Amino acid sequence: MIASPRSAASVPPRRPGSSPSRGPHRVDVLIALSGLAGGIALWAVGLHTQGGRLLPGAWVLLPLAVMAGVELLRRSAPQTALVVGTLALVADQFTRGSLATVVMFTDVIYAAVLYGTPASARRIPWTAGLITVAVTIGSVTWLRTPEALLLGVVTALVGFFPASTGVLVRNHRDAAESARLRAEQTALLAEMDRTQAVAAERARMARELHDMVANHLSAIAIHSTAALSLDDERTTRDALGVIRENSVEGLAEMRRLIGLLRERGDTGTVSAAPTLRAVDTLLEQARTNGASSGLRFTLDDRRGEDVALPAPIDLAAYRIIQESLTNALKHAVPGTTTVELDGSERALTVRIRSPFGDRPGPRAPGSGAGLIGMRERVELLDGAFEAGPVTGADGGKIWLVRAELPVVEGRERA
């Protein structure tokens, strides 16, 4: 059997982009080492972002080292990294400043949006945008020079633009993840549909095989039992004749079933399915098989002569009658089994009444598959089915099988 795709619930949840290991991601380690090495190199050659401050000299390396350490947490703890990184950036303003510290801070903001919670991903860009606007307005108001706008631009480059980039990348990543999950769900649903289709086809084949062969095999079992239990030459010959007839007809039914499963010739045609027009043949065969057991069979067809049934309804009714006659041959006591057909424009009603009670002599064993198959046929056509012992008009027990098949819905299905 084809293995179905794993559902999302079968794997432990993990935030996309986070590392499954306990240590920092190797990319984060590389970013931290590169930023730290770059900052040390800039300090060594004397390149700084600001002039004299309260903490000159090597104090600039302290915020740099803290920011490099924060980079190790950018993926596993993005919110903590953002808070500590912000404090390190503020501390950097009291030193001569390092470009590497500022660049690493932009990456921390980007990572906080990309790897953080959905709430953080929504909140950080808005916060960075408001800070950018506030810094721009405040610097212009305070300095009153066009160059003051550069402070707003720098603030946007450090905070708002990295956060916006994180939002774009996160949206693309989430869209790709959603597409992957939809693809997995589609594959899972397709596999479920295929499995259900295979199961339905197997059930249909089982019903067809049972309905085709059970009647003949039951007659063979009953008459072979009679031939073995009764030491009478004439009875044995009659039983052997019935056995041979049912064997030949059963073989023909099997060949017809094979024809349904495999196309014949180049035209792709298969043998036609039986219809209610052949119900007389079913009854004649039942009379022959049940004569030795005192069973009689009659037909009461109350339908009009020009009644046309959809193919699924016609086949289902035929199979229900066939299976009911088979059950009567197996279990009915001597008496008359009546098949009634009553139809209208909306529904076809099939009733089979057979004598019910303890029957002497040989009988074939039953498995209950026939009743299950009849019920399944009716349910597939949205009809109503019932089967069981009831009290007859004369007060005796009878076994009643009743199936109501909706012709209108059946025609739509056809």
C-alpha positions, 0 to 999 in steps of 0.5 A, a space after each residue: 500500500 502506498 504510504 500516505 504523506 505525514 500530516 502536520 500533527 505527526 511532527 513536533 511543532 517548531 518555529 520556522 527558521 529556528 535551530 533544532 539543536 541546543 547551541 547557536 546556529 552555525 550561521 549565527 556564529 559566523 555572523 557574530 565572529 565576522 562582526 566582532 572581527 570587523 569591529 576590532 579591525 575598524 578600532 585598530 585602524 582608528 575608524 569610528 562613527 563619532 567624535 570625542 565622547 565620555 568613554 574614549 579609547 577601547 570602551 568602544 569594544 564593550 558594546 561591540 562584544 555585547 552585540 556580537 554575543 547577541 548575534 548568537 541569540 538572533 535565531 533562538 531568542 530573538 526578543 531577548 537579543 533585540 532588548 540587549 542589542 538595543 541597550 548595547 547600541 545606546 551604550 555605543 553612543 557614549 563611546 566613539 562608536 563602531 560601524 560594526 556595532 550598528 550593522 549588527 544591530 540592524 541584523 538583530 532587528 531583522 532577525 527579531 521580525 523574521 524569527 520572533 512571534 507573530 505579534 512581535 513581527 507586527 509590532 516591531 516595524 510599527 515601533 521602528 517607524 514611529 521612532 523614525 518619525 519622532 527622531 526626524 521631527 525632533 531633530 528638525 525642530 531642535 536643530 532647525 537645519 536641513 541636515 537634521 533630516 539626515 538623522 531621520 534617514 540614519 534612524 530609518 536605515 538602522 531600524 525601520 528598513 531592516 524591520 520592513 525587510 524582515 516582514 517581507 522575508 517572513 511573509 514570503 517564508 510563511 507563504 511558502 510554508 502554507 503552500 507546502 502544507 497545502 500540497 501535503 494536504 492535497 496529496 493526503 486527500 488524494 491518497 484518501 480518495 484513492 483508498 476510498 475508491 479502491 475500497 468502494 470498488 472492492 465492495 462492489 466487486 464483492 457484491 457482484 461476485 456474491 450475487 452472481 455465484 451464491 445462488 448457484 453454489 447454494 443450489 449445488 450445496 443443497 442438492 449434493 447434500 441431498 444426494 449424499 444423505 438419500 440412498 435413492 438412485 433417481 434422487 441422486 440423478 435428479 440432484 446431479 442434473 441440478 448440480 450440473 445445470 447450476 455449475 454451468 450457469 455459475 461458470 457463465 456468470 463468472 465469465 460475465 464478471 470477468 468481462 466486467 473487469 476486463 475489456 473484450 476485443 478492440 471495441 472495449 465492450 463488456 457484457 450487459 448487466 442483468 435487468 428485471 426483464 430476466 426476473 422470470 428466468 430467476 424464478 424458473 431457476 429457483 423453482 427447479 432448484 427448490 422443487 425437491 424441498 417443497 418450495 414454490 415461487 411466484 411473481 406479482 408485477 404491478 408495474 406498468 408495461 412501459 416502465 423504464 428504469 435507470 440502469 443502477 435501479 434495474 440492476 439493484 432490484 435484480 440483485 436483491 431479488 436474486 439474493 432473496 431467492 438464494 436465501 429462500 432456497 437456503 432457509 425457507 420452509 416448504 411453501 410459496 415465496 412471492 416476489 412483488 414489484 410495485 413502481 411509480 414515477 418516483 420509486 420502485 418497491 421490491 418485496 420478497 415474502 418467503 415462509 419462515 421457520 425450522 426447516 427439515 432436511 439439508 440446508 446450505 450455511 449462510 454468512 450474512 454477506 447477502 443481507 449486507 450486500 443488499 443493504 449496501 446497494 440500496 444505501 448507495 441509491 439513497 433508498 430504504 431497506 428492511 429485512 426480517 421476520 414478520 407476521 403474515 396475513 394468515 398469522 404465520 411467520 414470514 421472512 420479508 425483504 423490502 427495498 424502496 429505490 428512488 427512481 428520480 434520484 437514480 435517474 440523476 445518478 445514471 
